[in-house]
Amino acid sequence: MPCFSPAVGELFERWDELKVLDSLEISHQKLLDRRKEVVEYGDPEAIEPRRRAALNCDLLQQTLLHRAERLLVSSGTMLLENNVVGAPLLFAGTTKQQPCLVIFVTSWSHWPPEILTSRISNGMSRMR
C-alpha cells in the first residue's frame, strides 16, 4: 500500500525528486514492518517490575512507531496544501516523546521502579 496519494507523487515528479519519494515509501514500509498487532501485557500488578518495564518499553516503542508512520503519511497532505506551519508542530510533538523512549530502553534494567519513575517524571517536566 503506497504511503502517499497519486497527487503527492505528481508533486515529487514535478520537482524531479522521485528518488526522495521512493526513499520515503521504503521508510514507510520499514515502519509498518516493525509494527506489532498486539503487545501482550497482562495484569500490571501481577507482573514483576523488570518484566513490566520491558513491556512498557515495547508498548512505548509501538506508540512511537505508529506516530512516526502517521507523521510520514500526513507530510504528503502538508506538501500538497503548502502547509509550512503544520510540519514543525508535528515534528515537535514527536521529538518530545523520544526522550521517554530513550529513558525506558537504556535504563529499565539498571534502576528499581521507583527511581525509574522519578527520572521519567523529571524528564517529562523538563520537556514542558
Secondary structure as GFF3:
##gff-version 3
##sequence-region A 1 128
A	DSSP	alpha_helix	6	14	.	.	.	ID=ss1
A	DSSP	alpha_helix	18	34	.	.	.	ID=ss2
A	DSSP	alpha_helix	49	80	.	.	.	ID=ss3
A	DSSP	alpha_helix	86	107	.	.	.	ID=ss4
A	DSSP	alpha_helix	113	127	.	.	.	ID=ss5
###
